[in-house]
């Protein structure tokens, strides 16, 4: 797989990602999922391309296009405006990959990678006199998938958040101190080589850039988190005095600084880990499948796990995932026709 430079996703509403394009891709993605229907990944991508094409050309009958899966669409209308066709494919595939990378899969990877740590966290939870309940017995049975254990939720099984958090902490430290840059390496899906290859220079540089960005903020990570949480608690608690204007200005300035310096650096690190993990688990350099990019998504999330109290690391990981996919399509100059043909070969 071609190494993709860690360039961030173009901003929403920009010339490359106009609001109409983003909204059309989201509608096409949602229309491609038929609840209760089992559909293979290649067929899903092909269907989504047809849905995107139908919406992009204001077709009145997308079902006709959706039925023509035996041959590629001959042309992409309205493709004369620069990279419009490539942007359509990039936006659509980013939506699909992001949708298939579920939070539940992350917990499953964590439990499979560190079963001892998982069970220890559950035992600690069971013996904690201040815990609100006892861990669900199903979580101790590793033969029961977490999807099955969570079928009845929400509320989710007692103890699942504590067990997942404990493993995430461990896996993050393993990834941070490993020359491979991978925290869940030994549960990667598909054919693998052990040990995994050393992390490329892009991962090392991205990790150092993030560390430098955090260290260079006016309010350090602990101070920023404490200040932010105190402000939110005072603002949202009707029994507390409203936060002062001075505190509000201070929080606003800190958020702005973190948003301009730290978060983009975190997304770039997640992108670098995502690219490394995805390249490692793909036996065929041109083949993508949900297991591969879900695993890569999990590794990317763990790479910025220590920022979890300062921001939403899921949002950062989603941005990293979709940024990578966007650039992946652009590197290959894939418009909807090209993406559709490539998916047919998967």
C-alpha positions in Angstrom: 0.0 0.0 0.0 1.3 3.4 -0.8 2.3 5.4 2.2 -0.1 8.3 2.6 1.2 11.6 3.9 -0.6 12.6 7.1 -2.6 15.5 5.7 -5.8 16.4 7.5 -9.2 16.1 6.0 -10.2 19.4 4.2 -12.5 21.5 6.4 -16.3 21.1 6.2 -17.7 23.8 3.9 -14.4 24.3 2.0 -14.1 24.2 -1.8 -13.0 20.5 -1.6 -15.6 19.5 0.9 -18.7 21.7 0.3 -21.6 21.0 2.7 -23.7 19.6 -0.1 -21.0 17.0 -0.9 -20.7 15.9 2.8 -24.5 15.7 3.2 -25.0 13.8 0.0 -22.3 11.2 1.0 -24.0 10.7 4.4 -27.4 10.1 2.8 -25.9 7.7 0.3 -24.1 5.8 3.0 -27.2 5.5 5.2 -29.3 4.4 2.2 -26.8 1.7 1.4 -27.4 -0.1 4.7 -30.5 -2.2 4.7 -31.3 -3.3 8.3 -31.6 -7.0 8.6 -29.8 -7.7 5.3 -26.4 -9.3 5.2 -24.2 -7.8 2.6 -20.6 -8.3 1.8 -18.2 -5.3 2.0 -17.4 -5.1 -1.7 -21.1 -5.2 -2.6 -21.8 -2.5 0.0 -19.2 -0.2 -1.5 -20.6 -0.8 -5.0 -24.1 -0.1 -3.8 -23.0 3.1 -2.0 -21.3 4.3 -5.2 -24.5 3.8 -7.1 -26.4 5.7 -4.4 -23.9 8.5 -4.5 -24.0 8.7 -8.2 -27.8 8.7 -8.2 -27.9 11.5 -5.7 -25.2 13.4 -7.4 -27.0 13.4 -10.7 -30.5 13.9 -9.1 -31.6 10.6 -10.5 -35.2 9.7 -9.8 -34.6 6.0 -9.7 -31.5 5.0 -7.8 -32.7 1.4 -7.7 -32.0 1.1 -11.4 -28.4 2.1 -10.9 -28.1 -0.1 -7.8 -29.1 -3.1 -9.9 -26.3 -2.7 -12.4 -23.5 -4.3 -10.4 -22.2 -6.5 -13.2 -20.5 -3.7 -15.0 -18.9 -0.4 -14.1 -20.8 2.9 -14.7 -19.3 4.4 -17.9 -19.0 7.9 -16.7 -19.4 10.2 -13.7 -21.6 13.2 -14.7 -20.5 16.6 -13.6 -16.8 15.4 -13.3 -15.5 18.4 -15.2 -15.1 20.5 -12.1 -11.5 19.5 -11.1 -11.4 16.7 -8.6 -15.2 16.6 -8.0 -15.4 12.9 -8.9 -12.5 12.0 -6.7 -13.9 14.1 -3.8 -17.2 12.3 -4.1 -15.5 8.9 -3.8 -13.2 10.0 -1.0 -16.1 11.4 1.0 -18.3 8.4 0.5 -15.6 5.8 1.3 -14.6 7.8 4.4 -18.2 7.6 5.6 -18.4 3.8 5.0 -15.1 3.1 6.8 -16.0 5.3 9.7 -19.4 3.6 10.0 -17.9 0.1 10.1 -15.3 0.9 12.7 -17.5 0.3 15.8 -16.7 1.1 19.4 -17.8 -2.5 20.3 -15.0 -3.9 18.2 -12.4 -1.9 20.1 -13.5 -3.5 23.4 -13.4 -6.9 21.7 -9.9 -6.3 20.5 -8.9 -5.1 24.0 -10.2 -8.2 25.7 -8.6 -10.5 23.2 -5.3 -8.8 23.4 -5.1 -8.5 27.2 -7.4 -11.2 28.7 -5.6 -11.2 32.1 -5.8 -7.4 32.4 -9.5 -7.5 31.5 -10.3 -10.2 34.1 -8.2 -8.4 36.8 -10.1 -5.2 36.2 -13.4 -7.0 36.6 -12.2 -8.6 39.8 -11.1 -5.2 41.1 -14.5 -3.8 40.2 -16.3 -6.7 42.0 -14.2 -6.1 45.2 -14.6 -2.4 45.2 -17.0 -1.5 48.0 -17.9 1.8 46.3 -18.7 0.3 42.9 -22.4 0.8 42.0 -22.9 -2.8 41.2 -21.2 -6.2 40.4 -19.7 -7.1 37.1 -21.9 -9.0 34.6 -20.9 -12.7 34.7 -21.0 -12.7 30.8 -18.0 -10.4 30.7 -15.8 -13.2 32.3 -16.8 -15.7 29.6 -14.5 -14.9 26.8 -16.3 -17.3 24.5 -19.3 -14.9 24.5 -18.8 -12.0 22.1 -19.3 -8.5 23.5 -21.8 -7.8 20.9 -23.9 -10.6 22.3 -23.3 -9.4 25.9 -24.5 -5.9 24.9 -27.6 -7.0 23.0 -29.9 -6.1 25.8 -28.3 -2.6 26.4 -28.3 0.1 27.1 -27.7 0.1 30.0 -24.5 -1.9 29.1 -23.3 -4.8 31.2 -21.9 -3.7 34.6 -18.1 -3.5 34.5 -17.6 -3.3 30.8 -16.5 0.3 30.8 -14.0 -0.3 33.7 -12.5 -3.4 32.0 -12.2 -1.6 28.7 -10.6 1.5 30.3 -8.1 -0.7 32.1 -7.0 -2.5 29.0 -6.9 0.8 27.0 -4.5 2.3 29.5 -2.3 -0.8 29.2 -2.4 -1.0 25.4 -1.7 2.7 25.1 1.4 2.4 27.2 2.5 -0.6 25.2 2.0 1.3 21.9 3.7 4.5 23.2 6.9 2.7 24.4 7.0 0.2 21.5 9.3 0.6 18.5 6.4 -0.8 16.5 3.9 1.8 17.5 1.2 -0.8 17.9 -0.7 -1.7 21.1 -2.9 -4.6 20.0 -0.5 -6.1 17.5 -1.0 -9.8 18.6 -4.7 -9.8 17.9 -4.5 -8.3 14.4 -7.0 -10.0 12.0 -5.7 -11.9 9.0 -2.3 -13.2 8.1 0.4 -11.4 10.2 4.1 -11.5 10.7 5.4 -11.5 14.2 7.0 -9.4 15.4 5.4 -6.5 13.5 7.7 -4.2 11.5 9.2 -1.3 13.3 7.2 1.9 13.1 8.0 4.1 10.2 9.6 7.5 10.7 6.2 9.1 10.2 5.0 7.6 13.5 8.1 8.6 15.5 7.9 12.2 14.1 4.1 12.5 14.7 4.4 11.2 18.3 7.2 13.7 19.1 5.2 16.5 17.4 2.2 15.7 19.7 4.4 15.6 22.8 6.0 19.0 21.9 2.5 20.5 21.2 1.2 19.4 24.6 4.4 20.6 26.4 4.2 23.9 24.6 0.7 24.9 25.7 0.2 27.8 28.2 -2.0 25.6 30.3 -0.5 22.1 30.6 -2.6 19.0 30.2 -3.5 18.5 33.8 -4.2 22.2 34.3 -6.2 22.4 31.2 -8.4 19.4 32.2 -8.9 20.6 35.7 -9.8 24.1 34.6 -12.2 22.9 31.8 -14.0 20.4 34.1 -14.3 23.0 36.9 -15.8 25.4 34.4 -18.3 22.8 33.0 -19.3 21.7 36.5 -20.0 25.3 37.6 -21.8 26.1 34.4 -24.1 23.0 34.4 -24.8 22.8 38.2 -27.8 25.0 39.1 -26.7 24.9 42.7 -23.3 26.4 42.0 -22.5 30.0 41.2 -22.1 30.7 37.6 -18.4 30.7 36.5 -16.8 34.1 36.4 -16.3 36.0 33.1 -12.5 35.8 33.7 -12.6 32.0 34.1 -14.7 31.8 30.9 -12.2 33.8 29.0 -9.4 31.7 30.4 -11.1 28.5 29.4 -11.9 29.9 25.9 -8.3 30.9 25.3 -7.0 27.5 26.5 -9.5 25.6 24.3 -8.4 27.8 21.3 -4.8 27.0 21.9 -5.3 23.3 22.3 -7.6 23.3 19.2 -5.0 25.0 17.1 -1.9 23.1 18.3 -2.6 19.9 20.1 -5.7 18.4 18.4 -4.3 18.6 14.9 -1.1 17.0 16.1 -3.1 14.2 17.8 -5.1 13.6 14.6 -1.8 13.4 12.7 -0.4 10.8 15.1 -3.6 8.8 14.9 -3.4 9.0 11.1 0.2 7.7 11.1 -0.7 4.8 13.4 -3.7 4.1 11.3 -1.6 3.9 8.1 1.0 1.7 9.8 -1.6 -0.7 11.2 -3.6 -0.9 8.0 -0.6 -1.6 5.9 0.6 -4.3 8.3 -2.7 -6.3 8.4 -3.3 -6.1 4.7 -1.9 -9.2 3.0 -3.0 -7.8 -0.4 -1.8 -4.2 -0.7 -4.9 -3.1 -2.6 -7.5 -5.0 -0.5 -9.5 -3.4 2.2 -12.0 -5.2 4.5 -13.9 -4.2 7.7 -11.6 -6.3 10.0 -8.5 -4.6 8.7 -9.6 -1.0 9.1 -11.5 -1.7 12.3 -8.2 -3.0 13.7 -6.4 0.1 12.4 -9.1 2.3 13.9 -8.5 0.7 17.3 -4.8 1.3 17.1 -5.3 4.9 16.0 -7.6 5.5 19.0 -5.1 4.0 21.4 -2.4 6.2 20.0 -4.1 9.4 21.4 -5.7 7.7 24.4 -3.9 9.9 26.9 -5.9 12.9 25.6 -9.2 11.3 26.5 -10.0 13.8 29.3 -9.0 16.8 27.3 -11.1 16.0 24.2 -13.2 13.4 22.6 -10.6 10.9 21.3 -13.3 9.1 19.3 -13.9 12.4 17.3 -10.1 12.7 16.8 -9.9 9.1 15.6 -12.8 9.5 13.2 -11.1 12.6 11.8 -7.9 10.6 11.4 -9.6 7.7 9.8 -11.5 9.8 7.3 -8.5 12.0 6.6 -6.5 8.9 5.7 -9.2 7.5 3.5 -9.6 10.9 1.7 -6.0 11.0 0.9 -5.9 7.3 -0.1 -8.5 8.0 -2.8 -6.7 11.1 -4.0 -3.4 9.3 -4.2 -5.0 6.7 -6.5 -7.1 9.3 -8.3 -10.2 7.2 -7.6 -13.5 8.7 -8.7 -16.8 6.9 -8.2 -16.2 4.8 -11.3 -12.7 3.8 -10.2 -13.8 3.0 -6.6 -16.7 0.9 -7.9 -14.3 -1.1 -10.2 -11.8 -1.5 -7.4 -14.5 -2.7 -4.9 -15.6 -5.3 -7.5 -12.1 -6.8 -7.3 -12.2 -7.1 -3.5 
